[in-house]
Amino acid sequence: MANVSKNSRTASATQRFECVCGGEVKMKSVFSKGKLRFVAQCEKCNRQERRPSDFR
Ligand SMILES: [Zn+2]
């Protein structure tokens, strides 16, 4: 029972999105109009979309 592997964590939350430019899309928290919201931004071309899936 004490023999827990370091790699036992599941990769369930690992969702990766790619921009059309080939850059990686990351979620950013943006504070706008008094509300904290998340936007998806490409690291390469700095394109911003409301959702990571909008980059397709
Ligand atoms: Zn891009």
N, CA, C, O and the ligand as a Tripos MOL2 file, in Angstrom:
@<TRIPOS>MOLECULE
protein
  225   223    57     0     0
PROTEIN
NO_CHARGES

@<TRIPOS>ATOM
      1 N           0.8300   -1.2120    0.0000 N.3       1 MET1
      2 CA          0.0000    0.0000    0.0000 C.3       1 MET1
      3 C           0.8630    1.2600    0.0000 C.2       1 MET1
      4 O           0.4620    2.2800   -0.5600 O.2       1 MET1
      5 N           2.0390    1.2020    0.6180 N.am      2 ALA2
      6 CA          2.8830    2.3920    0.6950 C.3       2 ALA2
      7 C           3.6980    2.5950   -0.5770 C.2       2 ALA2
      8 O           4.3790    3.6070   -0.7410 O.2       2 ALA2
      9 N           3.6160    1.6380   -1.4510 N.am      3 ASN3
     10 CA          4.4050    1.7120   -2.6790 C.3       3 ASN3
     11 C           3.6360    2.4590   -3.7720 C.2       3 ASN3
     12 O           3.1070    1.8590   -4.7080 O.2       3 ASN3
     13 N           3.5920    3.7600   -3.6260 N.am      4 VAL4
     14 CA          2.8440    4.5830   -4.5830 C.3       4 VAL4
     15 C           3.8080    5.1430   -5.6240 C.2       4 VAL4
     16 O           4.8260    5.7490   -5.2890 O.2       4 VAL4
     17 N           3.4830    4.9380   -6.8300 N.am      5 SER5
     18 CA          4.3410    5.4130   -7.9140 C.3       5 SER5
     19 C           4.2670    6.9260   -8.0660 C.2       5 SER5
     20 O           3.2310    7.5400   -7.8110 O.2       5 SER5
     21 N           5.3720    7.5110   -8.4810 N.am      6 LYS6
     22 CA          5.3910    8.9590   -8.7260 C.3       6 LYS6
     23 C           4.5180    9.3190   -9.9210 C.2       6 LYS6
     24 O           3.9810   10.4230  -10.0150 O.2       6 LYS6
     25 N           4.3940    8.3770  -10.8130 N.am      7 ASN7
     26 CA          3.6740    8.6510  -12.0530 C.3       7 ASN7
     27 C           2.2480    8.1170  -12.0300 C.2       7 ASN7
     28 O           1.6530    7.8370  -13.0710 O.2       7 ASN7
     29 N           1.7200    7.9850  -10.8330 N.am      8 SER8
     30 CA          0.4000    7.3910  -10.7300 C.3       8 SER8
     31 C          -0.7150    8.3760  -11.0290 C.2       8 SER8
     32 O          -1.8800    7.9950  -11.1470 O.2       8 SER8
     33 N          -0.3520    9.6440  -11.1490 N.am      9 ARG9
     34 CA         -1.3850   10.6430  -11.4300 C.3       9 ARG9
     35 C          -1.9330   10.4690  -12.8490 C.2       9 ARG9
     36 O          -1.1770   10.2750  -13.8010 O.2       9 ARG9
     37 N          -3.1870   10.5380  -12.9620 N.am     10 THR10
     38 CA         -3.7780   10.4100  -14.2930 C.3      10 THR10
     39 C          -3.6780   11.7280  -15.0440 C.2      10 THR10
     40 O          -3.6650   12.8010  -14.4410 O.2      10 THR10
     41 N          -3.6080   11.6370  -16.3300 N.am     11 ALA11
     42 CA         -3.4600   12.8390  -17.1550 C.3      11 ALA11
     43 C          -4.8170   13.3110  -17.6560 C.2      11 ALA11
     44 O          -4.9550   13.7490  -18.7980 O.2      11 ALA11
     45 N          -5.7940   13.2190  -16.8040 N.am     12 SER12
     46 CA         -7.1540   13.5220  -17.2430 C.3      12 SER12
     47 C          -7.3490   15.0020  -17.5410 C.2      12 SER12
     48 O          -8.1070   15.3530  -18.4460 O.2      12 SER12
     49 N          -6.6800   15.8710  -16.7980 N.am     13 ALA13
     50 CA         -6.8860   17.3090  -16.9530 C.3      13 ALA13
     51 C          -5.9440   17.9100  -17.9790 C.2      13 ALA13
     52 O          -5.8720   19.1300  -18.1260 O.2      13 ALA13
     53 N          -5.2360   17.0710  -18.6730 N.am     14 THR14
     54 CA         -4.2770   17.5940  -19.6360 C.3      14 THR14
     55 C          -4.9250   17.7530  -20.9930 C.2      14 THR14
     56 O          -4.8640   16.8670  -21.8460 O.2      14 THR14
     57 N          -5.5460   18.9010  -21.1700 N.am     15 GLN15
     58 CA         -6.1470   19.2100  -22.4510 C.3      15 GLN15
     59 C          -5.3030   20.2520  -23.1430 C.2      15 GLN15
     60 O          -5.1310   21.3620  -22.6390 O.2      15 GLN15
     61 N          -4.7850   19.9000  -24.2840 N.am     16 ARG16
     62 CA         -3.9500   20.8490  -24.9980 C.3      16 ARG16
     63 C          -4.6190   21.3080  -26.2750 C.2      16 ARG16
     64 O          -5.2510   20.5300  -26.9900 O.2      16 ARG16
     65 N          -4.4630   22.5890  -26.5400 N.am     17 PHE17
     66 CA         -5.0390   23.1410  -27.7550 C.3      17 PHE17
     67 C          -3.9480   23.8430  -28.5370 C.2      17 PHE17
     68 O          -3.0190   24.4270  -27.9790 O.2      17 PHE17
     69 N          -4.0930   23.7670  -29.8210 N.am     18 GLU18
     70 CA         -3.1100   24.4210  -30.6660 C.3      18 GLU18
     71 C          -3.7780   25.4560  -31.5580 C.2      18 GLU18
     72 O          -4.8670   25.2390  -32.0910 O.2      18 GLU18
     73 N          -3.1050   26.5710  -31.7030 N.am     19 CYS19
     74 CA         -3.5590   27.6190  -32.5980 C.3      19 CYS19
     75 C          -3.2590   27.2020  -34.0370 C.2      19 CYS19
     76 O          -2.4830   26.2780  -34.2780 O.2      19 CYS19
     77 N          -3.8760   27.8870  -34.9750 N.am     20 VAL20
     78 CA         -3.6170   27.5720  -36.3810 C.3      20 VAL20
     79 C          -2.1810   27.9050  -36.7640 C.2      20 VAL20
     80 O          -1.6710   27.3690  -37.7480 O.2      20 VAL20
     81 N          -1.5260   28.7700  -36.0170 N.am     21 CYS21
     82 CA         -0.1380   29.1220  -36.3000 C.3      21 CYS21
     83 C           0.8190   28.0640  -35.7610 C.2      21 CYS21
     84 O           2.0160   28.1150  -36.0410 O.2      21 CYS21
     85 N           0.3120   27.1210  -35.0010 N.am     22 GLY22
     86 CA          1.1590   26.0730  -34.4680 C.3      22 GLY22
     87 C           1.5840   26.3330  -33.0350 C.2      22 GLY22
     88 O           2.2240   25.4860  -32.4120 O.2      22 GLY22
     89 N           1.2350   27.4970  -32.5060 N.am     23 GLY23
     90 CA          1.5860   27.8180  -31.1280 C.3      23 GLY23
     91 C           0.6620   27.1250  -30.1440 C.2      23 GLY23
     92 O          -0.4040   26.6220  -30.5010 O.2      23 GLY23
     93 N           1.0970   27.1160  -28.9140 N.am     24 GLU24
     94 CA          0.2900   26.4750  -27.8830 C.3      24 GLU24
     95 C          -0.6780   27.4750  -27.2750 C.2      24 GLU24
     96 O          -0.3200   28.6140  -26.9790 O.2      24 GLU24
     97 N          -1.9060   27.0250  -27.0960 N.am     25 VAL25
     98 CA         -2.9380   27.8820  -26.5190 C.3      25 VAL25
     99 C          -2.9950   27.6640  -25.0160 C.2      25 VAL25
    100 O          -3.1260   26.5340  -24.5440 O.2      25 VAL25
    101 N          -2.8960   28.7520  -24.2740 N.am     26 LYS26
    102 CA         -2.9510   28.6430  -22.8170 C.3      26 LYS26
    103 C          -4.0870   29.5030  -22.2840 C.2      26 LYS26
    104 O          -4.4610   30.5210  -22.8650 O.2      26 LYS26
    105 N          -4.6110   29.0570  -21.1690 N.am     27 MET27
    106 CA         -5.6710   29.8210  -20.5360 C.3      27 MET27
    107 C          -5.0710   30.9200  -19.6790 C.2      27 MET27
    108 O          -4.1150   30.7070  -18.9350 O.2      27 MET27
    109 N          -5.6630   32.1100  -19.8060 N.am     28 LYS28
    110 CA         -5.2160   33.2330  -18.9960 C.3      28 LYS28
    111 C          -6.4040   33.7900  -18.2480 C.2      28 LYS28
    112 O          -7.5330   33.7600  -18.7380 O.2      28 LYS28
    113 N          -6.1470   34.2930  -17.0670 N.am     29 SER29
    114 CA         -7.2140   34.9540  -16.3350 C.3      29 SER29
    115 C          -7.1290   36.4490  -16.5900 C.2      29 SER29
    116 O          -6.0740   37.0650  -16.4410 O.2      29 SER29
    117 N          -8.2510   37.0090  -16.9730 N.am     30 VAL30
    118 CA         -8.2940   38.4380  -17.3010 C.3      30 VAL30
    119 C          -9.3760   39.0930  -16.4650 C.2      30 VAL30
    120 O         -10.4880   38.5830  -16.3320 O.2      30 VAL30
    121 N          -9.0170   40.2350  -15.9080 N.am     31 PHE31
    122 CA         -9.9790   40.9690  -15.0990 C.3      31 PHE31
    123 C         -10.5990   42.0590  -15.9560 C.2      31 PHE31
    124 O          -9.9200   43.0090  -16.3470 O.2      31 PHE31
    125 N         -11.8780   41.9260  -16.2480 N.am     32 SER32
    126 CA        -12.5230   42.9390  -17.0820 C.3      32 SER32
    127 C         -13.9270   43.2090  -16.5820 C.2      32 SER32
    128 O         -14.6640   42.2890  -16.2260 O.2      32 SER32
    129 N         -14.2840   44.4750  -16.5600 N.am     33 LYS33
    130 CA        -15.6110   44.9120  -16.1090 C.3      33 LYS33
    131 C         -15.9430   44.3800  -14.7170 C.2      33 LYS33
    132 O         -17.0830   44.0080  -14.4380 O.2      33 LYS33
    133 N         -14.9520   44.3490  -13.8660 N.am     34 GLY34
    134 CA        -15.1830   43.9310  -12.5020 C.3      34 GLY34
    135 C         -15.3480   42.4390  -12.3200 C.2      34 GLY34
    136 O         -15.7050   41.9620  -11.2430 O.2      34 GLY34
    137 N         -15.0790   41.7030  -13.3990 N.am     35 LYS35
    138 CA        -15.2230   40.2500  -13.2970 C.3      35 LYS35
    139 C         -13.9540   39.5600  -13.7440 C.2      35 LYS35
    140 O         -13.2840   39.9820  -14.6870 O.2      35 LYS35
    141 N         -13.6470   38.4980  -13.0450 N.am     36 LEU36
    142 CA        -12.4990   37.7020  -13.4460 C.3      36 LEU36
    143 C         -12.9790   36.6210  -14.4100 C.2      36 LEU36
    144 O         -13.8420   35.8020  -14.0930 O.2      36 LEU36
    145 N         -12.3910   36.6550  -15.5830 N.am     37 ARG37
    146 CA        -12.7900   35.6270  -16.5370 C.3      37 ARG37
    147 C         -11.5650   35.0530  -17.2160 C.2      37 ARG37
    148 O         -10.4660   35.5990  -17.1180 O.2      37 ARG37
    149 N         -11.7690   33.9580  -17.8960 N.am     38 PHE38
    150 CA        -10.6420   33.2870  -18.5390 C.3      38 PHE38
    151 C         -10.7340   33.4450  -20.0480 C.2      38 PHE38
    152 O         -11.8010   33.3320  -20.6510 O.2      38 PHE38
    153 N          -9.5950   33.7040  -20.6190 N.am     39 VAL39
    154 CA         -9.5230   33.7200  -22.0730 C.3      39 VAL39
    155 C          -8.4300   32.7520  -22.4970 C.2      39 VAL39
    156 O          -7.5060   32.4470  -21.7430 O.2      39 VAL39
    157 N          -8.5670   32.2860  -23.7190 N.am     40 ALA40
    158 CA         -7.5370   31.4230  -24.2770 C.3      40 ALA40
    159 C          -6.6370   32.2720  -25.1570 C.2      40 ALA40
    160 O          -7.1100   33.0170  -26.0150 O.2      40 ALA40
    161 N          -5.3420   32.1520  -24.9350 N.am     41 GLN41
    162 CA         -4.4150   32.9600  -25.7120 C.3      41 GLN41
    163 C          -3.3130   32.0860  -26.2920 C.2      41 GLN41
    164 O          -2.7780   31.2010  -25.6240 O.2      41 GLN41
    165 N          -2.9870   32.3580  -27.5610 N.am     42 CYS42
    166 CA         -1.8920   31.6460  -28.2010 C.3      42 CYS42
    167 C          -0.5810   32.2700  -27.7540 C.2      42 CYS42
    168 O          -0.4330   33.4920  -27.7230 O.2      42 CYS42
    169 N           0.3650   31.4100  -27.4080 N.am     43 GLU43
    170 CA          1.6560   31.9300  -26.9310 C.3      43 GLU43
    171 C           2.4990   32.4880  -28.0630 C.2      43 GLU43
    172 O           3.4020   33.2960  -27.8450 O.2      43 GLU43
    173 N           2.1980   32.0520  -29.2600 N.am     44 LYS44
    174 CA          3.0500   32.4060  -30.3880 C.3      44 LYS44
    175 C           2.6030   33.7080  -31.0510 C.2      44 LYS44
    176 O           3.4020   34.6310  -31.2150 O.2      44 LYS44
    177 N           1.3280   33.7810  -31.4320 N.am     45 CYS45
    178 CA          0.8540   34.9630  -32.1520 C.3      45 CYS45
    179 C          -0.0020   35.8640  -31.2690 C.2      45 CYS45
    180 O          -0.4970   36.8940  -31.7270 O.2      45 CYS45
    181 N          -0.1840   35.4780  -29.9870 N.am     46 ASN46
    182 CA         -0.9400   36.2750  -29.0200 C.3      46 ASN46
    183 C          -2.3960   36.4840  -29.3930 C.2      46 ASN46
    184 O          -3.0490   37.4100  -28.9130 O.2      46 ASN46
    185 N          -2.8870   35.6280  -30.2410 N.am     47 ARG47
    186 CA         -4.2970   35.7050  -30.5800 C.3      47 ARG47
    187 C          -5.1410   35.2810  -29.3860 C.2      47 ARG47
    188 O          -4.8050   34.3270  -28.6850 O.2      47 ARG47
    189 N          -6.2280   35.9900  -29.1620 N.am     48 GLN48
    190 CA         -7.0870   35.6680  -28.0260 C.3      48 GLN48
    191 C          -8.4720   35.2630  -28.4760 C.2      48 GLN48
    192 O          -9.0700   35.8860  -29.3530 O.2      48 GLN48
    193 N          -8.9620   34.2280  -27.8720 N.am     49 GLU49
    194 CA        -10.3250   33.7860  -28.1220 C.3      49 GLU49
    195 C         -10.9870   33.4970  -26.7860 C.2      49 GLU49
    196 O         -10.3200   33.3410  -25.7630 O.2      49 GLU49
    197 N         -12.3020   33.4300  -26.8120 N.am     50 ARG50
    198 CA        -13.0180   33.1800  -25.5610 C.3      50 ARG50
    199 C         -12.8290   31.7480  -25.0920 C.2      50 ARG50
    200 O         -12.7820   31.4650  -23.8940 O.2      50 ARG50
    201 N         -12.7250   30.8580  -26.0600 N.am     51 ARG51
    202 CA        -12.5420   29.4450  -25.7180 C.3      51 ARG51
    203 C         -11.3940   28.8560  -26.5190 C.2      51 ARG51
    204 O         -11.1540   29.2620  -27.6560 O.2      51 ARG51
    205 N         -10.6910   27.9090  -25.9370 N.am     52 PRO52
    206 CA         -9.5960   27.2590  -26.6720 C.3      52 PRO52
    207 C         -10.0850   26.6040  -27.9590 C.2      52 PRO52
    208 O          -9.3440   26.5140  -28.9380 O.2      52 PRO52
    209 N         -11.3170   26.1540  -27.9520 N.am     53 SER53
    210 CA        -11.8330   25.4610  -29.1460 C.3      53 SER53
    211 C         -12.1030   26.4240  -30.2890 C.2      53 SER53
    212 O         -12.3110   25.9980  -31.4250 O.2      53 SER53
    213 N         -12.1020   27.7300  -29.9970 N.am     54 ASP54
    214 CA        -12.3360   28.7200  -31.0520 C.3      54 ASP54
    215 C         -11.1290   28.9000  -31.9590 C.2      54 ASP54
    216 O         -11.2190   29.5820  -32.9790 O.2      54 ASP54
    217 N         -10.0310   28.3110  -31.6100 N.am     55 PHE55
    218 CA         -8.8250   28.4660  -32.4230 C.3      55 PHE55
    219 C          -8.8450   27.5800  -33.6570 C.2      55 PHE55
    220 O          -7.9770   27.7050  -34.5210 O.2      55 PHE55
    221 N          -9.8000   26.7070  -33.7490 N.am     56 ARG56
    222 CA         -9.8450   25.8020  -34.8950 C.3      56 ARG56
    223 C         -10.4200   26.5160  -36.1100 C.2      56 ARG56
    224 O         -10.5390   25.9160  -37.1790 O.2      56 ARG56
    225 ZN         -1.2580   31.4780  -32.8300 Zn       57 ZN57
@<TRIPOS>BOND
     1     1     2 1
     2     2     3 1
     3     3     4 2
     4     3     5 am
     5     5     6 1
     6     6     7 1
     7     7     8 2
     8     7     9 am
     9     9    10 1
    10    10    11 1
    11    11    12 2
    12    11    13 am
    13    13    14 1
    14    14    15 1
    15    15    16 2
    16    15    17 am
    17    17    18 1
    18    18    19 1
    19    19    20 2
    20    19    21 am
    21    21    22 1
    22    22    23 1
    23    23    24 2
    24    23    25 am
    25    25    26 1
    26    26    27 1
    27    27    28 2
    28    27    29 am
    29    29    30 1
    30    30    31 1
    31    31    32 2
    32    31    33 am
    33    33    34 1
    34    34    35 1
    35    35    36 2
    36    35    37 am
    37    37    38 1
    38    38    39 1
    39    39    40 2
    40    39    41 am
    41    41    42 1
    42    42    43 1
    43    43    44 2
    44    43    45 am
    45    45    46 1
    46    46    47 1
    47    47    48 2
    48    47    49 am
    49    49    50 1
    50    50    51 1
    51    51    52 2
    52    51    53 am
    53    53    54 1
    54    54    55 1
    55    55    56 2
    56    55    57 am
    57    57    58 1
    58    58    59 1
    59    59    60 2
    60    59    61 am
    61    61    62 1
    62    62    63 1
    63    63    64 2
    64    63    65 am
    65    65    66 1
    66    66    67 1
    67    67    68 2
    68    67    69 am
    69    69    70 1
    70    70    71 1
    71    71    72 2
    72    71    73 am
    73    73    74 1
    74    74    75 1
    75    75    76 2
    76    75    77 am
    77    77    78 1
    78    78    79 1
    79    79    80 2
    80    79    81 am
    81    81    82 1
    82    82    83 1
    83    83    84 2
    84    83    85 am
    85    85    86 1
    86    86    87 1
    87    87    88 2
    88    87    89 am
    89    89    90 1
    90    90    91 1
    91    91    92 2
    92    91    93 am
    93    93    94 1
    94    94    95 1
    95    95    96 2
    96    95    97 am
    97    97    98 1
    98    98    99 1
    99    99   100 2
   100    99   101 am
   101   101   102 1
   102   102   103 1
   103   103   104 2
   104   103   105 am
   105   105   106 1
   106   106   107 1
   107   107   108 2
   108   107   109 am
   109   109   110 1
   110   110   111 1
   111   111   112 2
   112   111   113 am
   113   113   114 1
   114   114   115 1
   115   115   116 2
   116   115   117 am
   117   117   118 1
   118   118   119 1
   119   119   120 2
   120   119   121 am
   121   121   122 1
   122   122   123 1
   123   123   124 2
   124   123   125 am
   125   125   126 1
   126   126   127 1
   127   127   128 2
   128   127   129 am
   129   129   130 1
   130   130   131 1
   131   131   132 2
   132   131   133 am
   133   133   134 1
   134   134   135 1
   135   135   136 2
   136   135   137 am
   137   137   138 1
   138   138   139 1
   139   139   140 2
   140   139   141 am
   141   141   142 1
   142   142   143 1
   143   143   144 2
   144   143   145 am
   145   145   146 1
   146   146   147 1
   147   147   148 2
   148   147   149 am
   149   149   150 1
   150   150   151 1
   151   151   152 2
   152   151   153 am
   153   153   154 1
   154   154   155 1
   155   155   156 2
   156   155   157 am
   157   157   158 1
   158   158   159 1
   159   159   160 2
   160   159   161 am
   161   161   162 1
   162   162   163 1
   163   163   164 2
   164   163   165 am
   165   165   166 1
   166   166   167 1
   167   167   168 2
   168   167   169 am
   169   169   170 1
   170   170   171 1
   171   171   172 2
   172   171   173 am
   173   173   174 1
   174   174   175 1
   175   175   176 2
   176   175   177 am
   177   177   178 1
   178   178   179 1
   179   179   180 2
   180   179   181 am
   181   181   182 1
   182   182   183 1
   183   183   184 2
   184   183   185 am
   185   185   186 1
   186   186   187 1
   187   187   188 2
   188   187   189 am
   189   189   190 1
   190   190   191 1
   191   191   192 2
   192   191   193 am
   193   193   194 1
   194   194   195 1
   195   195   196 2
   196   195   197 am
   197   197   198 1
   198   198   199 1
   199   199   200 2
   200   199   201 am
   201   201   202 1
   202   202   203 1
   203   203   204 2
   204   203   205 am
   205   205   206 1
   206   206   207 1
   207   207   208 2
   208   207   209 am
   209   209   210 1
   210   210   211 1
   211   211   212 2
   212   211   213 am
   213   213   214 1
   214   214   215 1
   215   215   216 2
   216   215   217 am
   217   217   218 1
   218   218   219 1
   219   219   220 2
   220   219   221 am
   221   221   222 1
   222   222   223 1
   223   223   224 2
@<TRIPOS>SUBSTRUCTURE
     1 MET1         2 RESIDUE 1 A MET
     2 ALA2         6 RESIDUE 1 A ALA
     3 ASN3        10 RESIDUE 1 A ASN
     4 VAL4        14 RESIDUE 1 A VAL
     5 SER5        18 RESIDUE 1 A SER
     6 LYS6        22 RESIDUE 1 A LYS
     7 ASN7        26 RESIDUE 1 A ASN
     8 SER8        30 RESIDUE 1 A SER
     9 ARG9        34 RESIDUE 1 A ARG
    10 THR10       38 RESIDUE 1 A THR
    11 ALA11       42 RESIDUE 1 A ALA
    12 SER12       46 RESIDUE 1 A SER
    13 ALA13       50 RESIDUE 1 A ALA
    14 THR14       54 RESIDUE 1 A THR
    15 GLN15       58 RESIDUE 1 A GLN
    16 ARG16       62 RESIDUE 1 A ARG
    17 PHE17       66 RESIDUE 1 A PHE
    18 GLU18       70 RESIDUE 1 A GLU
    19 CYS19       74 RESIDUE 1 A CYS
    20 VAL20       78 RESIDUE 1 A VAL
    21 CYS21       82 RESIDUE 1 A CYS
    22 GLY22       86 RESIDUE 1 A GLY
    23 GLY23       90 RESIDUE 1 A GLY
    24 GLU24       94 RESIDUE 1 A GLU
    25 VAL25       98 RESIDUE 1 A VAL
    26 LYS26      102 RESIDUE 1 A LYS
    27 MET27      106 RESIDUE 1 A MET
    28 LYS28      110 RESIDUE 1 A LYS
    29 SER29      114 RESIDUE 1 A SER
    30 VAL30      118 RESIDUE 1 A VAL
    31 PHE31      122 RESIDUE 1 A PHE
    32 SER32      126 RESIDUE 1 A SER
    33 LYS33      130 RESIDUE 1 A LYS
    34 GLY34      134 RESIDUE 1 A GLY
    35 LYS35      138 RESIDUE 1 A LYS
    36 LEU36      142 RESIDUE 1 A LEU
    37 ARG37      146 RESIDUE 1 A ARG
    38 PHE38      150 RESIDUE 1 A PHE
    39 VAL39      154 RESIDUE 1 A VAL
    40 ALA40      158 RESIDUE 1 A ALA
    41 GLN41      162 RESIDUE 1 A GLN
    42 CYS42      166 RESIDUE 1 A CYS
    43 GLU43      170 RESIDUE 1 A GLU
    44 LYS44      174 RESIDUE 1 A LYS
    45 CYS45      178 RESIDUE 1 A CYS
    46 ASN46      182 RESIDUE 1 A ASN
    47 ARG47      186 RESIDUE 1 A ARG
    48 GLN48      190 RESIDUE 1 A GLN
    49 GLU49      194 RESIDUE 1 A GLU
    50 ARG50      198 RESIDUE 1 A ARG
    51 ARG51      202 RESIDUE 1 A ARG
    52 PRO52      206 RESIDUE 1 A PRO
    53 SER53      210 RESIDUE 1 A SER
    54 ASP54      214 RESIDUE 1 A ASP
    55 PHE55      218 RESIDUE 1 A PHE
    56 ARG56      222 RESIDUE 1 A ARG
    57 ZN57       225 GROUP 0 **** ****
